[in-house]
Amino acid sequence: MPRKRQNFSAEFKFQVALEAAKGQKTVNELASEFGIHPNRVSEWKQALLQDGAQVFASSAMQRGQISGAKEAELYEQIGRLKMELEWLKKKVARNA
């Protein structure tokens, strides 16, 4: 029976890569400590060092996208409320 492929969380990968980047332990020591292959430790470390700036940039961009989506939703709601108000004004003017 084939072995099931392991999936690691982003937090776990970050923790391992950060430990590797610190340089206090060797890649082999970290691999045995966390129970993974040394190549994975090296890959995650390289990814952290190369894309470290992207981690902070993407979170700032996500915040901007979220606020943009929230802003669009609020404008949509304002438009709906204006239409309802106009409809009510017309309804009251007819009945008066």
N, C-alpha and C positions, 0 to 999 in steps of 0.2 A: 504494500500500500504506500503510495507516495506521501511524503511529508507535506503538511499544509503550510503554505507560505505565511510568514509572519508579517503582520502589519503593525507599525509603530506609530504612536501619536506624535504630533508635531512638538509637543512639550518634551517628550522623551528624546526626540532627535536633537532638539535645541540644547537640552541638558548635556547630552553626550558630546555634542559638537563644542559646547562652551568649555567643558572639562578638557577636551583635546586641545582647544585653542589656548588654554591657560598654560599648558606645557608642564604641569607639575607631575604628570604620570605619562608613561609611554602609551602609544596607541595599543600595543598588545596588552598592557595592564588594564587599560580601560575596556578593551574588548572582553577580556575574561571577567572583569568586574560586572559588566552589564550583560554578559552572555550573548554577545553578537560577534560577527566576523570582523576582523581588523580592517578589512577593506571598506566596510560600511562606516566605520568610525572616521576613516580618512576622507571618504566621500562627503560625509556630513560636515566635517571640519572645513573642507574646501568650499562647500556650498555656503557655509556661514561666512567665511572670510570673503568670498567673492560677492555674495548677494546681501551682505549685512546692511548696506545702505538702503537696499530695496525694502527691507523689513520695515524700516521707519517711514519710508516714503509711501509705501502702500497703505499703511494705517492712516496717514494724513489724507491720502486720496480717498479712502473709504469714508472717512468722516465727512469730507466734502461732498461725496456722492449721496451720503445719507441725508445731509442737510439739504442738498438740492432736491432730493426726492420728497423730503418733508415739506419744503417750500412749495413745490408744485402741488402737492396734496392740499395744502392750506389755501393756495390760490383757487384751486378747483372748488373747494368748499365755500370760499367767499363768493365765487360766481354763482353757485347753486343758491346760496342764501339771498343774493341780490335778486335772482329770478323769482324766488318765492315771495320776497317782499313786494316786488312789482305786481305779481299776480294778486296778492292780498289787497294791495292798494286799489287795483282795478275792481276787485270783487266788492270791496267796501263802497267804492264810488257808485257802483251800479245799484246797490241796495239802499243807498241813502237818499 
